[in-house]
């Protein structure tokens, strides 16, 4: 059985870090993200943020393996 108390704290930290990263990328791309619901974004805008996030995560992992 897992201990949810110890893992929930790090999970919240991970979500917060991911949200900061998402907001940073969106800001750099000129996409206006709001707190909460962002259903007014176009697919292109949302996809550009997600795609850039994945691109940067892959680059960081690749660089750390070399």
N, C-alpha and C positions, 0 to 999 in steps of 0.2 A: 504494500500500500504506500502511496506517495504522500509526502508531507506537503499539503497545499499551502500552509502558512509560509514556509520558507521559499517556495517557488513563486507564489503570487507576487511578492515584492519585486523580484527580478523581472517577472513578466510585465508588471506595470512600468518598470524602468525601461524595458525593451520597447514597449509600445510608445512611451514618451519619446524615446530616442528616435524611433522610426517616424513619428509625427514631426519632430524637429527637422529631420532629414527631408521629409516630404515637403514641408513648408519652405525649406531652404532652396530645394530644387525648383519648386513652383515659382518662387520669387525670382530666381535667376532666369527662368524661362518666360517671365512676365505673365504667369497664370495667377489669377486672383483667387486664392483659396480662402474660404471663410471657416470659422470655428463651427463644427457641426456639419449640417447638410450642404452638399455642393452639387446638387442635381442639376443646377443651371449651367454647369460646364458642358462644353461640347465634348464629343467622344475624342476629337483630335486633341483638345486641351488636356483632358484626363489621361489619355494615352501617352501624350508627350511627357507628362510628369512621371508616370509609372515606368515608361521605357527608359527615361534618363536615369531613374533610380536604379533600375536593374543594370544598366550599362556601367554606372559608377561602382556598384557592388561587385560586379564581375571583375572590373579593372583592379579594384582594391585587393580582391582575393588572389588574382593572378599575380599582381606585384608582390604580394606577401609570400608567394610560393617560390619566387625566383631568388 
